Amino acid sequence: MTGMRSQAPTRGVQKKDSESGERAVPKVERSATTSHWMQLQRTLGNRRVGELLQRDMQLSAAPTEIVVQRAPGLPTKQDLERDGLTAGTKFGFGKTSWGNLGDALVAYEKLGNTDYAAQKEQLTKLELIIGEWRASYNLRESSKKLKKKDPAKLLKVNEILESIEQRRAVIQEAEAPSDGRDGRRRAEAFSKREVIAPLTKQQEIVEEKKEIKASETMDEYLEKSGYKQDRNYMSWGNGTIAHVSWKAHVGSGDANQRLAIAKMVSPLLTSWKVYHKFDITQTPEPIDKFLTVYPPDAEEDWEFIVNMLETALGGFATVDVTGDMPVGETGKVNMRHGQNTPLTSSMLRGVDVASDGKVGDFTKMVGTAVQGDGLPLWELGGKLFFNKTETAEPPSKLNPNTIYMAILVDGRIVPDKREEPNPANVPLPKGVKKFERL
């Protein structure tokens, strides 16, 4: 029919869901979260939401979402990238280590807040990577090949090392015997919405034994890393050691850190194929020669090794080594020049020394090469040594209290006085400086 308009669509028409004529409403579960009710308010309006509440559709709080708390306390890879401290695109020792540092920070960040064992392991890995990068930095610094961003990276790794020590302190506090183990159980239970009773004393002992049994000892770590046991040492390396040379020592002040030091230092020294050994004596007391490092193939590598060691040892408790000279920037590494192998009569070819007769089983040696400041030189069983006193008689006992072992240095036979770091007055290796304590 002309002149008639079609009816416009009706807005807001609601379907009826009962004989009473009430309008149907969307089905709402009683466990609706706050966000769901806010959505209903936006779509139905406050009045309809009020009607729903009057029908006993009570609001219930949204269940708390359990979020894994990530391991805190360190800068993130994003922090490095935000400051422009990226690894670069070309291959290189320093750039590779910096890239590894970023990946290790990502791995650390993913650990749980109370996963202390994994955190400690990752902190040690981070220190190892930083040690590799710092070694590369020192090489580039000495050859004046640093780039603009390298000093900024140096500041950042120092910041990370400080953060690592702070985190270790937090972990040590959390793992205190009084409540650390029980505290971890409670934290884990809380994350699962569980309630648990505290451990009994007997349960504490059982748990502690399990942890001790599960932990790796230093002997086990070194053995699987290719070290061989010799008396109270675990040694790595093959080949002939020079009769005399400079040696580096590191003293350990904390028995609880010795495995961590070994894990930090061992890969660095083995990668450079440097002969070294660890003292594995089981004692809570300090060990002043916990690590001994013998000379590298090239003496100029000593500078690199000292820098590498003191960087790796940054956060560990060390002690001075008796009879040694502290060196480097921190004094954590000590050095001494002296005997590695005994001086034997077969090593004296071309040296001005001769026999001056026998006294019992001892042979007295004399000559211009003998420079013991009046101390007599003796030979017994092919080995040479000095009396500690100027007496004409041979020593009654062959022990460190009565004799000095003799060493041959540049055609001179001199006593190896163990209380002195450099009895033959040999210059320090190039690039290595004596550390002066304030």
C-alpha positions as CSV (number, residue, x, y, z in Angstrom):
1,M,0.0,0.0,0.0
2,T,1.3,3.3,-1.0
3,G,2.0,6.1,1.4
4,M,2.7,3.7,4.3
5,R,6.1,3.5,6.0
6,S,7.6,0.3,7.0
7,Q,7.9,-0.1,10.8
8,A,11.3,0.9,12.2
9,P,13.2,-1.8,14.0
10,T,12.4,-1.8,17.7
11,R,15.4,-1.1,20.0
12,G,15.9,-2.8,23.3
13,V,13.2,-5.5,22.8
14,Q,13.8,-8.2,25.4
15,K,12.6,-11.8,25.1
16,K,10.4,-13.1,27.9
17,D,11.6,-16.1,29.8
18,S,8.7,-16.6,32.2
19,E,4.9,-16.3,32.4
20,S,5.4,-13.3,34.8
21,G,6.7,-11.4,31.9
22,E,10.1,-10.7,33.4
23,R,12.8,-10.0,30.9
24,A,15.5,-12.6,30.4
25,V,19.0,-11.7,31.5
26,P,22.3,-13.2,30.6
27,K,23.2,-16.2,32.7
28,V,25.5,-15.2,35.5
29,E,27.5,-17.6,37.6
30,R,27.7,-17.0,41.3
31,S,31.5,-17.1,41.1
32,A,31.6,-14.2,38.8
33,T,34.7,-12.0,39.3
34,T,34.7,-8.3,39.9
35,S,35.6,-7.7,36.2
36,H,32.6,-9.7,35.1
37,W,30.2,-7.6,37.2
38,M,31.8,-4.4,35.9
39,Q,31.1,-5.7,32.4
40,L,27.4,-6.3,33.3
41,Q,27.2,-2.8,34.6
42,R,28.4,-1.5,31.2
43,T,26.0,-3.6,29.2
44,L,22.8,-3.8,31.4
45,G,23.1,-0.7,33.5
46,N,23.3,-0.2,37.2
47,R,19.5,-0.9,37.8
48,R,19.6,-4.4,36.3
49,V,22.8,-5.2,38.2
50,G,21.0,-4.1,41.4
51,E,18.1,-6.4,40.6
52,L,20.5,-9.3,40.1
53,L,22.1,-8.6,43.5
54,Q,18.6,-8.5,45.1
55,R,18.1,-12.0,43.8
56,D,21.1,-13.2,45.9
57,M,23.5,-13.2,43.0
58,Q,26.3,-12.2,45.5
59,L,29.6,-10.8,44.3
60,S,32.5,-13.1,45.0
61,A,36.0,-12.0,45.1
62,A,38.1,-13.1,42.2
63,P,40.5,-15.9,43.2
64,T,44.0,-14.6,43.7
65,E,46.2,-15.4,40.8
66,I,49.3,-17.2,41.8
67,V,52.2,-15.7,39.9
68,V,55.7,-17.2,40.2
69,Q,58.0,-14.6,41.8
70,R,61.1,-14.4,39.7
71,A,64.6,-14.4,41.2
72,P,65.3,-10.8,42.2
73,G,68.4,-8.8,42.8
74,L,70.2,-8.4,39.5
75,P,70.0,-6.2,36.4
76,T,68.2,-7.8,33.5
77,K,69.3,-8.2,29.9
78,Q,66.7,-5.5,29.1
79,D,68.7,-3.2,31.3
80,L,71.8,-3.8,29.3
81,E,70.1,-3.2,26.0
82,R,68.3,-0.1,27.3
83,D,71.7,1.4,28.0
84,G,73.0,0.4,24.6
85,L,75.3,-2.2,26.0
86,T,74.8,-4.9,23.4
87,A,77.1,-7.7,22.3
88,G,77.6,-6.4,18.7
89,T,77.3,-8.3,15.5
90,K,80.8,-9.4,14.8
91,F,82.5,-12.4,16.4
92,G,85.0,-11.7,19.1
93,F,86.0,-13.0,22.5
94,G,84.6,-10.0,24.4
95,K,81.5,-9.8,22.3
96,T,80.7,-13.4,22.7
97,S,81.2,-13.2,26.5
98,W,78.9,-10.2,26.6
99,G,76.2,-12.0,24.7
100,N,76.6,-15.0,27.1
101,L,76.2,-12.6,30.0
102,G,72.8,-11.4,28.6
103,D,71.6,-15.0,28.2
104,A,72.8,-15.9,31.7
105,L,70.8,-13.0,33.2
106,V,67.7,-14.2,31.3
107,A,68.2,-17.7,32.7
108,Y,68.7,-16.2,36.2
109,E,65.6,-14.1,36.0
110,K,63.4,-17.1,35.2
111,L,64.4,-18.9,38.4
112,G,61.9,-18.9,41.3
113,N,62.4,-16.5,44.2
114,T,63.1,-19.2,46.7
115,D,65.0,-21.6,44.4
116,Y,68.2,-20.8,46.2
117,A,70.3,-23.8,45.0
118,A,69.6,-22.9,41.3
119,Q,70.2,-19.2,42.0
120,K,73.6,-19.9,43.6
121,E,74.6,-22.1,40.7
122,Q,73.6,-19.4,38.2
123,L,75.3,-16.6,40.2
124,T,78.6,-18.6,39.9
125,K,78.0,-19.0,36.1
126,L,77.5,-15.2,35.8
127,E,80.7,-14.5,37.7
128,L,82.6,-16.9,35.4
129,I,81.2,-15.2,32.3
130,I,82.1,-11.8,33.8
131,G,85.6,-13.1,34.5
132,E,86.0,-14.1,30.8
133,W,84.7,-10.7,29.7
134,R,87.0,-8.8,32.1
135,A,90.0,-10.8,30.9
136,S,89.2,-9.7,27.4
137,Y,88.7,-6.1,28.5
138,N,92.1,-6.1,30.2
139,L,93.7,-7.4,27.0
140,R,92.0,-4.8,24.9
141,E,92.9,-2.1,27.4
142,S,96.6,-3.0,27.4
143,S,96.6,-3.0,23.6
144,K,94.6,0.3,23.5
145,K,91.8,-1.3,21.4
146,L,88.9,-0.3,23.7
147,K,85.7,1.1,22.1
148,K,83.5,3.8,23.4
149,K,81.0,1.5,25.1
150,D,83.6,-0.7,26.8
151,P,84.1,1.5,29.9
152,A,80.4,1.6,30.4
153,K,80.3,-2.2,30.2
154,L,83.0,-2.3,32.8
155,L,80.9,-0.2,35.2
156,K,77.9,-2.4,34.5
157,V,79.7,-5.7,35.3
158,N,81.0,-4.1,38.5
159,E,77.4,-3.3,39.4
160,I,76.4,-6.9,38.6
161,L,79.2,-8.3,40.7
162,E,78.0,-6.1,43.7
163,S,74.5,-7.3,43.1
164,I,75.6,-10.9,43.1
165,E,77.3,-10.5,46.5
166,Q,74.2,-8.8,47.9
167,R,72.0,-11.6,46.6
168,R,74.4,-14.2,48.1
169,A,74.0,-12.5,51.4
170,V,70.2,-12.7,51.2
171,I,70.3,-16.3,50.2
172,Q,72.7,-17.1,53.1
173,E,70.4,-15.4,55.5
174,A,67.4,-17.2,54.1
175,E,69.1,-20.6,54.4
176,A,70.2,-20.1,58.0
177,P,69.9,-23.3,59.9
178,S,67.4,-21.8,62.3
179,D,64.6,-21.3,59.9
180,G,65.9,-21.3,56.4
181,R,64.9,-24.8,55.3
182,D,61.5,-24.5,57.0
183,G,61.1,-21.1,55.5
184,R,61.6,-22.4,52.0
185,R,59.0,-25.1,52.6
186,R,56.5,-22.5,53.9
187,A,57.2,-20.2,50.9
188,E,56.6,-23.1,48.5
189,A,53.4,-24.1,50.4
190,F,52.1,-20.6,50.4
191,S,52.5,-20.4,46.6
192,K,50.3,-23.5,46.4
193,R,47.8,-22.3,49.0
194,E,48.8,-25.1,51.3
195,V,49.2,-25.1,55.1
196,I,52.0,-27.2,56.6
197,A,53.3,-27.9,60.0
198,P,56.9,-26.9,60.9
199,L,59.5,-29.6,60.7
200,T,60.3,-31.6,63.8
201,K,63.9,-31.7,64.9
202,Q,64.2,-35.3,63.6
203,Q,62.8,-34.2,60.2
204,E,65.3,-31.3,60.1
205,I,68.2,-33.8,60.6
206,V,66.8,-36.1,57.9
207,E,66.4,-33.1,55.4
208,E,69.9,-31.8,56.2
209,K,71.4,-35.2,55.5
210,K,69.6,-35.4,52.2
211,E,70.9,-32.0,51.2
212,I,74.5,-32.9,52.2
213,K,74.3,-36.2,50.3
214,A,72.9,-34.5,47.2
215,S,75.5,-31.7,47.2
216,E,78.6,-32.1,45.1
217,T,82.0,-32.1,46.8
218,M,85.0,-30.3,45.5
219,D,86.8,-33.7,45.0
220,E,84.0,-35.0,42.9
221,Y,83.8,-31.8,40.8
222,L,87.6,-31.7,40.1
223,E,87.8,-35.4,39.4
224,K,85.1,-35.3,36.8
225,S,86.9,-32.2,35.3
226,G,90.1,-34.2,34.7
227,Y,92.1,-33.5,37.8
228,K,94.3,-36.2,39.4
229,Q,94.9,-36.5,43.1
230,D,98.4,-36.2,44.6
231,R,98.5,-36.3,48.4
232,N,96.2,-33.5,49.6
233,Y,96.1,-31.9,46.2
234,M,94.0,-32.3,43.0
235,S,96.3,-31.3,40.0
236,W,95.6,-30.5,36.4
237,G,98.1,-30.4,33.6
238,N,100.9,-32.3,32.0
239,G,104.4,-31.6,30.9
240,T,107.7,-30.5,32.6
241,I,107.7,-27.8,35.2
242,A,110.7,-25.5,35.3
243,H,113.2,-25.9,38.2
244,V,112.5,-22.4,39.4
245,S,109.9,-19.9,38.3
246,W,107.3,-17.4,39.5
247,K,104.2,-19.1,40.9
248,A,100.8,-17.7,41.9
249,H,98.9,-18.6,45.0
250,V,95.4,-17.9,46.2
251,G,94.5,-18.3,49.9
252,S,91.0,-19.3,50.9
253,G,89.4,-17.7,54.0
254,D,86.0,-19.4,53.9
255,A,85.7,-23.2,53.6
256,N,82.1,-22.8,52.3
257,Q,83.3,-21.0,49.2
258,R,86.1,-23.4,48.1
259,L,83.9,-25.4,45.7
260,A,82.5,-22.1,44.2
261,I,86.1,-20.8,43.7
262,A,87.1,-24.1,42.0
263,K,84.1,-23.9,39.7
264,M,84.9,-20.3,38.9
265,V,88.7,-20.6,38.3
266,S,89.1,-24.1,37.0
267,P,87.5,-23.6,33.5
268,L,89.6,-20.4,33.1
269,L,92.9,-22.1,33.8
270,T,92.2,-25.3,31.9
271,S,91.1,-23.3,28.9
272,W,94.6,-21.6,28.9
273,K,96.3,-25.0,29.6
274,V,98.0,-23.7,32.7
275,Y,99.2,-26.3,35.2
276,H,97.7,-25.8,38.6
277,K,96.4,-27.6,41.7
278,F,93.9,-27.2,44.5
279,D,94.5,-28.1,48.2
280,I,91.6,-30.3,49.1
281,T,92.3,-30.6,52.8
282,Q,89.0,-30.8,54.7
283,T,89.4,-28.0,57.3
284,P,87.2,-25.1,58.4
285,E,90.4,-23.1,58.9
286,P,91.9,-20.8,56.2
287,I,94.2,-22.4,53.6
288,D,96.9,-20.0,52.5
289,K,97.9,-21.9,49.4
290,F,94.4,-23.2,48.4
291,L,95.2,-22.7,44.7
292,T,98.7,-22.9,43.2
293,V,99.2,-21.8,39.6
294,Y,102.5,-22.7,37.8
295,P,104.0,-20.6,35.0
296,P,102.3,-20.5,31.6
297,D,104.2,-21.3,28.4
298,A,104.9,-17.6,27.7
299,E,105.9,-15.4,30.7
300,E,104.1,-12.4,29.3
301,D,100.8,-14.3,29.9
302,W,101.2,-13.8,33.6
303,E,99.7,-10.4,33.4
304,F,96.6,-11.8,31.8
305,I,96.3,-14.7,34.3
306,V,96.7,-12.4,37.3
307,N,94.0,-10.1,36.0
308,M,91.8,-13.1,35.1
309,L,92.2,-14.6,38.6
310,E,91.5,-11.5,40.6
311,T,88.5,-10.7,38.6
312,A,87.1,-14.2,39.1
313,L,87.9,-13.9,42.9
314,G,86.2,-10.5,43.3
315,G,83.5,-11.5,45.8
316,F,85.3,-14.4,47.6
317,A,87.0,-14.3,50.9
318,T,90.8,-14.7,50.4
319,V,93.8,-14.6,52.8
320,D,97.4,-13.5,52.4
321,V,99.8,-16.3,51.6
322,T,102.8,-16.5,54.0
323,G,106.1,-15.8,52.3
324,D,104.4,-14.5,49.1
325,M,104.0,-11.0,47.6
326,P,100.4,-9.7,46.9
327,V,100.1,-8.5,43.3
328,G,97.6,-7.0,40.9
329,E,94.9,-4.4,41.6
330,T,93.3,-6.1,44.6
331,G,96.1,-8.2,46.2
332,K,93.8,-11.3,46.2
333,V,96.5,-13.1,44.1
334,N,99.9,-13.7,45.6
335,M,103.2,-14.6,43.9
336,R,106.5,-16.0,44.8
337,H,109.7,-16.9,42.9
338,G,111.3,-20.1,44.0
339,Q,111.8,-23.9,43.7
340,N,109.4,-26.1,41.7
341,T,111.7,-29.1,41.6
342,P,114.8,-30.0,43.7
343,L,118.2,-28.8,42.5
344,T,120.2,-32.0,41.6
345,S,123.9,-32.4,40.9
346,S,123.1,-33.4,37.3
347,M,121.8,-29.8,36.7
348,L,125.2,-28.2,37.6
349,R,126.9,-28.7,34.2
350,G,128.7,-25.5,33.2
351,V,128.3,-24.0,36.7
352,D,131.4,-23.1,38.7
353,V,130.9,-25.5,41.7
354,A,133.0,-28.4,42.9
355,S,133.2,-30.9,45.7
356,D,135.2,-30.0,48.9
357,G,135.2,-33.3,50.5
358,K,132.7,-35.5,52.4
359,V,131.5,-35.4,56.0
360,G,129.8,-38.7,56.5
361,D,127.1,-39.1,53.8
362,F,127.2,-35.4,53.0
363,T,129.3,-33.8,50.3
364,K,130.3,-30.1,50.8
365,M,130.1,-28.0,47.6
366,V,132.0,-24.8,47.0
367,G,132.6,-22.4,44.1
368,T,131.9,-18.9,42.7
369,A,128.3,-20.0,41.8
370,V,127.6,-20.6,45.5
371,Q,126.0,-17.4,46.8
372,G,124.6,-18.3,50.2
373,D,126.0,-15.3,52.1
374,G,128.3,-17.6,54.1
375,L,125.8,-20.5,54.5
376,P,127.4,-23.9,53.6
377,L,126.1,-25.8,50.6
378,W,125.7,-29.6,50.9
379,E,124.7,-32.5,48.6
380,L,123.0,-35.6,49.8
381,G,121.3,-38.2,47.6
382,G,121.8,-36.0,44.5
383,K,119.9,-33.0,46.0
384,L,121.5,-29.7,47.1
385,F,120.6,-27.6,50.1
386,F,122.1,-25.0,52.5
387,N,122.5,-25.1,56.2
388,K,120.3,-22.4,57.9
389,T,123.3,-21.5,60.1
390,E,127.0,-21.0,59.3
391,T,128.1,-24.1,61.1
392,A,130.7,-26.2,59.3
393,E,128.9,-29.4,60.2
394,P,126.1,-30.8,58.0
395,P,122.6,-30.5,59.4
396,S,121.4,-33.1,61.9
397,K,117.9,-33.3,60.4
398,L,116.8,-32.5,56.9
399,N,113.7,-30.4,57.5
400,P,112.6,-26.8,56.9
401,N,113.7,-25.9,60.4
402,T,117.4,-26.7,59.7
403,I,117.9,-26.3,55.9
404,Y,117.0,-24.1,52.9
405,M,116.7,-26.0,49.6
406,A,119.1,-24.7,47.0
407,I,118.0,-23.2,43.7
408,L,119.9,-22.4,40.5
409,V,119.0,-19.0,39.0
410,D,121.0,-17.4,36.2
411,G,124.2,-19.4,37.1
412,R,123.9,-18.6,40.8
413,I,123.2,-21.2,43.5
414,V,121.2,-19.4,46.2
415,P,119.1,-20.6,49.2
416,D,115.4,-20.7,48.7
417,K,114.3,-18.9,51.8
418,R,110.6,-19.7,52.1
419,E,109.9,-16.7,54.3
420,E,110.9,-14.4,51.4
421,P,108.8,-14.0,48.2
422,N,111.8,-13.4,45.9
423,P,115.1,-14.8,47.4
424,A,117.0,-14.6,44.1
425,N,115.9,-11.0,43.3
426,V,114.2,-11.9,40.0
427,P,112.1,-9.1,38.3
428,L,108.3,-9.7,38.4
429,P,106.8,-10.9,35.1
430,K,106.1,-8.1,32.6
431,G,102.9,-6.3,33.3
432,V,102.5,-7.7,36.9
433,K,102.8,-5.1,39.7
434,K,103.3,-5.5,43.4
435,F,100.2,-4.6,45.4
436,E,100.9,-2.1,48.1
437,R,98.6,-2.4,51.1
438,L,97.5,0.9,52.7
